[in-house]
Amino acid sequence: MKKILSKLTRKDEKDKKSDRITNQTVAEHREQIIAKARKFKYPIQYTKSKLVRNVAILGVFVVVVFTIFSWWQLYKIQTTSSFFYRLTSVIPVPVASVDGEYVRYSDYLLNYKMSETYLSTIEKINKDNSRGGGKGAYDFYKAQAMQNAISDTYARKLARELNISITDGQVKDAVDNIRRSSSSQGEISQEVYDRATVQYYGITPSEYRYHIHKSLLQREVSYAIDDIAQKAAQEAESNIKSNANIQFSDVVLKLKDKYPTIQNLQSGWVKKDNKDGGLAFTASKLKKGESSSIIKPLRGDGYYFVKLLDVNKDNEINYEFIKIPLSVFNNRLSKLYAGDKIKYFITVSDVKPQIQENNK
């Protein structure tokens, strides 16, 4: 028994001695510790690699599914939701093309959003009321939204070729002019005007300025390419300045043979803030019988001259005006339709007939 205990004691002492780290055994102990760690290290590396790969696969799958869903919503369902308007504002996808230039889907949705908000909140027209003409009204404004987006895109293409641009200052001046002429009570503040654009059109001030920017660009292009209308306006202005008492009808009669589209019209009794492109506002600043210089309204449909005829006790005005229509831009656009140079990527009811009618 003593021998057995003696052997066990010597064995324990030997084991304790072998556990002791010395200069001779430090390398051996280091290798033992590293070997024990390896069995934990390699499985973790394998798991991380697998995790990254799975996340990448999942990410690609989500992107593919979202892309297919978005394509289905935009080009099949033809959604007009605010979410997809925001999405197309960030990711430029086309809704049509004009003369090789892509029409931005976001431009089409912005145009429609403005009309849709006005119809639903101001006019109180129910989109789902087919009997009351609601659906037809919304379909019409969808067509008009597409028409305007195509016109804006073609103007942007021509502006690039003609090196025409619009500055922030021009946009600000246009907005200020609209604010000044929006109310017969005087100029309204920018804050009030911004609230009105949100209420009436459902767009932010920055979106409204972008809308004005597009209008100004198309206007400048329309005036720049229409040499005939420009010459007619210059000759009309020369006749008016040479004789302060000349009748507008005489000016038109004198130029009619050379410029057949020139017109002489009267407004009838209207308010000073009449929505006519600023003609009434300009006339209200004139003296009775006085004529204005050339007016180029924001809508960019021609050159105008106005003469104040009378003011009544209700503070309404009656004015006469000369209109020299612009035609080159619309004629070029009509030729693109006729030449099949405009392609649609979605279906909008009767877009082409409405545009052609408006361009006559």
C-alpha positions in Angstrom: 0.0 0.0 0.0 2.8 2.4 0.9 4.4 1.6 -2.5 1.3 2.5 -4.3 0.9 5.8 -2.4 4.5 6.6 -3.0 4.1 6.1 -6.8 1.0 8.3 -6.9 2.8 11.0 -4.9 5.7 11.0 -7.3 3.3 11.1 -10.3 1.5 14.2 -8.8 4.8 15.9 -8.2 5.9 15.1 -11.7 2.7 16.6 -13.2 3.0 19.7 -11.1 6.6 20.0 -12.2 5.6 19.6 -15.8 2.9 22.4 -15.5 5.5 24.8 -14.4 6.6 27.2 -17.2 10.3 27.7 -17.7 12.6 29.1 -20.4 12.8 25.6 -21.8 9.1 25.0 -21.9 7.7 28.4 -22.8 7.6 27.6 -26.6 5.8 24.4 -25.9 3.2 26.1 -23.7 2.7 28.8 -26.4 2.0 26.2 -29.0 -0.4 24.3 -26.7 -2.4 27.5 -26.1 -2.5 28.5 -29.8 -3.6 25.0 -30.7 -6.5 25.2 -28.2 -7.5 28.6 -29.7 -7.5 27.4 -33.3 -10.5 25.2 -32.8 -12.5 28.4 -31.9 -10.9 30.7 -34.5 -11.6 28.8 -37.7 -15.3 28.1 -37.2 -15.8 31.8 -36.5 -14.0 32.8 -39.7 -16.2 30.4 -41.6 -19.4 31.7 -40.0 -18.5 35.4 -40.8 -17.8 34.6 -44.4 -21.0 32.7 -44.7 -22.9 35.5 -43.0 -21.5 38.1 -45.4 -22.4 36.0 -48.4 -25.9 35.4 -47.2 -26.4 39.1 -46.5 -25.1 39.9 -50.0 -27.5 37.4 -51.6 -30.4 38.7 -49.5 -29.6 42.3 -50.5 -29.4 41.5 -54.2 -32.7 39.6 -53.9 -34.4 42.5 -52.2 -33.1 45.0 -54.8 -34.3 42.7 -57.6 -37.8 42.3 -56.1 -38.1 46.0 -55.3 -37.0 46.8 -58.9 -39.6 44.4 -60.4 -42.3 45.8 -58.0 -41.5 49.4 -58.9 -41.5 48.6 -62.6 -44.9 46.9 -62.2 -46.3 49.9 -60.2 -45.0 52.5 -62.6 -45.4 50.9 -66.0 -48.3 48.5 -65.5 -50.4 49.9 -62.6 -49.3 53.4 -63.5 -49.4 54.6 -60.0 -49.5 58.3 -59.1 -48.7 57.9 -55.4 -46.5 60.4 -53.6 -44.0 57.6 -52.7 -43.2 56.8 -56.3 -43.1 60.5 -57.1 -40.4 60.9 -54.5 -38.7 57.8 -55.7 -38.6 58.9 -59.4 -37.3 62.3 -58.2 -34.3 60.6 -56.8 -34.0 57.8 -59.4 -34.6 59.4 -62.9 -36.7 56.9 -64.9 -38.4 57.8 -68.2 -42.2 57.9 -68.8 -41.8 58.9 -72.5 -39.3 60.2 -75.1 -39.4 63.2 -77.4 -36.9 63.5 -80.3 -34.5 61.1 -78.5 -34.8 63.0 -75.1 -36.2 61.1 -72.2 -39.2 62.6 -70.4 -38.8 62.3 -66.6 -41.4 60.3 -64.8 -41.2 62.7 -61.9 -42.1 65.6 -64.2 -45.2 63.9 -65.3 -46.2 63.0 -61.7 -45.5 66.5 -60.5 -47.8 68.0 -63.1 -50.5 65.5 -62.3 -50.1 65.9 -58.6 -50.8 69.6 -58.9 -54.0 69.1 -60.8 -55.1 66.1 -58.7 -54.7 68.1 -55.5 -56.7 71.1 -56.9 -59.5 68.8 -58.1 -59.8 66.9 -54.9 -59.4 69.7 -52.3 -60.7 72.8 -54.1 -63.1 71.5 -56.7 -64.2 68.6 -54.4 -64.4 66.2 -57.4 -64.4 62.6 -56.4 -61.9 60.6 -58.5 -64.0 57.4 -58.1 -67.3 59.0 -59.2 -67.5 57.9 -62.8 -71.1 59.0 -63.1 -70.4 62.5 -62.0 -67.6 62.9 -64.4 -64.9 62.6 -61.7 -62.9 59.8 -63.4 -63.0 61.6 -66.8 -61.7 64.9 -65.2 -58.8 63.1 -63.6 -58.0 61.2 -66.9 -58.1 64.5 -68.8 -55.5 66.0 -66.4 -53.4 63.0 -66.6 -53.2 63.6 -70.4 -52.5 67.2 -69.8 -49.8 66.4 -67.3 -48.1 64.2 -69.9 -48.5 66.9 -72.6 -46.8 69.4 -70.3 -44.0 67.0 -69.4 -43.3 66.4 -73.1 -43.3 70.1 -73.9 -41.0 70.9 -71.0 -38.6 68.1 -72.0 -38.5 69.3 -75.6 -37.9 72.9 -74.4 -35.0 71.6 -72.2 -33.5 69.9 -75.2 -33.7 73.0 -77.4 -32.4 75.2 -74.5 -29.3 73.0 -74.2 -28.7 73.4 -78.0 -29.3 77.2 -77.9 -27.3 77.7 -74.6 -30.3 79.1 -72.8 -30.6 78.8 -69.1 -32.7 80.2 -66.2 -31.1 81.7 -63.1 -32.5 81.5 -59.6 -32.9 85.3 -59.7 -35.2 85.0 -62.7 -37.3 82.4 -60.9 -37.5 84.6 -57.8 -38.6 87.6 -59.9 -41.3 85.5 -61.6 -42.6 84.3 -58.2 -42.6 87.9 -56.9 -44.5 89.1 -59.9 -47.1 86.3 -59.4 -47.5 87.2 -55.7 -48.0 90.9 -56.6 -50.6 90.1 -59.2 -52.4 87.4 -57.3 -54.6 89.6 -55.2 -56.5 92.9 -55.9 -55.8 93.7 -52.2 -52.1 94.1 -52.8 -49.0 92.0 -52.6 -49.2 88.9 -50.5 -46.3 87.7 -48.4 -44.1 84.8 -49.5 -45.2 82.8 -46.5 -48.9 83.2 -47.3 -48.2 82.3 -51.0 -46.2 79.2 -50.0 -49.1 78.0 -47.8 -51.4 78.6 -50.8 -49.3 76.4 -53.1 -49.3 73.6 -50.6 -53.1 73.9 -50.1 -54.1 74.3 -53.7 -51.5 72.1 -55.4 -50.0 69.9 -52.8 -46.4 70.8 -53.6 -43.6 72.3 -51.5 -42.1 75.8 -52.2 -39.0 74.2 -53.8 -41.2 72.0 -56.1 -43.2 75.1 -57.1 -40.0 77.0 -57.9 -38.9 74.0 -60.1 -42.3 74.2 -61.8 -41.8 77.9 -62.5 -38.2 77.2 -63.7 -39.6 74.8 -66.3 -42.2 77.4 -67.4 -39.6 80.1 -67.8 -37.3 77.8 -69.7 -40.0 76.9 -72.2 -41.0 80.5 -72.5 -37.5 81.7 -73.3 -37.0 78.9 -75.8 -40.4 79.7 -77.5 -39.5 83.4 -77.9 -35.9 82.7 -79.0 -36.9 80.4 -81.9 -39.8 82.5 -83.2 -38.1 85.1 -85.4 -41.3 86.0 -87.3 -43.3 86.8 -84.1 -40.4 88.8 -82.8 -40.3 91.0 -85.9 -44.0 91.5 -85.8 -43.8 92.6 -82.1 -41.0 95.1 -83.0 -43.0 96.6 -85.8 -46.1 96.9 -83.7 -44.1 98.5 -80.9 -42.6 101.0 -83.4 -46.1 102.0 -84.6 -47.4 102.4 -81.1 -44.4 104.5 -79.9 -44.5 106.7 -83.0 -48.1 107.8 -82.3 -49.4 107.7 -78.7 -53.0 108.1 -79.9 -53.0 105.4 -82.5 -55.8 102.8 -82.3 -54.8 99.2 -81.8 -57.2 98.2 -84.5 -55.2 100.4 -86.9 -51.9 98.8 -85.9 -53.3 95.3 -86.5 -54.8 96.4 -89.8 -51.5 97.8 -90.9 -49.6 94.5 -90.1 -52.3 91.9 -90.9 -51.2 91.2 -94.4 -47.6 90.6 -93.3 -48.4 88.8 -90.1 -51.8 87.1 -90.5 -51.9 85.7 -86.9 -51.8 89.2 -85.2 -55.0 89.9 -83.2 -56.8 92.8 -81.7 -59.1 91.9 -78.7 -60.8 93.4 -75.7 -61.0 91.9 -72.2 -64.4 93.2 -71.1 -64.9 94.2 -67.5 -62.5 92.1 -65.3 -60.9 92.4 -61.9 -57.4 93.8 -61.6 -56.1 90.4 -60.5 -57.7 88.5 -63.4 -55.8 85.4 -64.2 -54.7 86.3 -67.7 -50.9 86.1 -67.5 -50.5 89.5 -65.9 -52.3 91.5 -68.7 -54.9 92.9 -66.3 -52.3 93.7 -63.7 -50.2 95.6 -66.2 -53.3 97.5 -67.6 -54.3 98.5 -64.1 -51.0 100.4 -63.7 -51.7 102.5 -66.9 -53.5 105.8 -67.3 -56.7 105.7 -69.2 -55.9 105.5 -72.9 -52.2 104.7 -72.3 -50.5 101.8 -74.0 -47.9 99.4 -72.5 -44.6 98.2 -73.9 -44.1 94.6 -75.0 -45.4 92.0 -72.5 -44.1 88.5 -72.5 -46.4 86.6 -70.1 -45.2 83.6 -68.1 -47.2 81.2 -70.2 -45.1 82.1 -73.2 -47.8 82.0 -75.8 -47.0 85.3 -77.6 -46.2 89.0 -77.4 -48.8 91.4 -76.0 -49.6 95.1 -75.9 -52.4 96.4 -73.6 -54.2 99.7 -73.5 -56.4 100.7 -70.5 -59.9 101.7 -71.8 -61.8 102.4 -68.6 -62.2 101.7 -64.8 -65.6 101.4 -63.2 -66.8 102.1 -59.7 -66.3 98.5 -58.7 -62.6 99.0 -59.4 -62.9 96.7 -62.4 -61.0 97.5 -65.6 -61.7 97.2 -69.3 -58.6 96.9 -71.5 -57.8 96.4 -75.2 -54.8 94.3 -76.3 -52.8 93.2 -79.3 -51.7 89.6 -79.3 -49.0 88.2 -81.6 -49.0 84.5 -81.1 -45.9 82.3 -81.0 -46.2 79.3 -83.3 -42.7 77.9 -84.0 -42.4 75.8 -80.8 -45.8 74.2 -81.1 -45.4 73.6 -84.9 -42.1 71.8 -84.3 -43.7 69.7 -81.6 -46.6 68.9 -83.9 -44.2 67.7 -86.5 -42.5 65.4 -84.0 -45.9 63.8 -83.3 -46.6 63.5 -87.0 -43.1 62.0 -87.6 -43.6 59.5 -84.8 -40.7 61.0 -82.8 -42.6 60.9 -79.5 -42.8 57.5 -77.7 -44.9 56.7 -74.6 -43.9 54.1 -72.0 -47.3 54.2 -70.3 -50.8 54.5 -71.6 -52.6 57.8 -71.0 -56.0 58.4 -72.6 -56.1 60.5 -75.7 -52.7 62.3 -75.1 -51.8 62.9 -78.7 -55.1 64.3 -79.9 -55.3 66.7 -77.0 -51.8 68.0 -77.6 -52.4 68.5 -81.3 -55.6 70.3 -80.6 -53.8 72.6 -78.1 -51.0 73.3 -80.6 -53.3 74.6 -83.4 
